[in-house]
Amino acid sequence: MGQNKLKKANKTKKARHQDMRKEYDFSKGVRGKYAKRFAAGTNLVAISPELVELFPDSESVNQALRALYEIAQRRPLVRTLASK
């Protein structure tokens, strides 16, 4: 089973080209042309595995962060001795 995956991964460039349909012509394509634009609108954050149960999807994370932000706005900033 592992050897089969290895053989697929080691296909030559010519063999990969033969797998491509003729109507897909990327000869004038530019690699990464839209990468910066895509990355600018995307913020991915990895949460700890133990938090996945509490926040199973992005909406639950967003709700929690909005609630925390609202609470933080209502409370005055408390400085500790260490931060002075």
Secondary structure, DSSP 8 states (H G I E B T S, - for coil): -HHHHHHHHT--HHHHHHHS-TT---TT--TTTTHHHHHHT-------HHHHTT--SHHHHHHHHHHHHHHHHHS-----GGG-
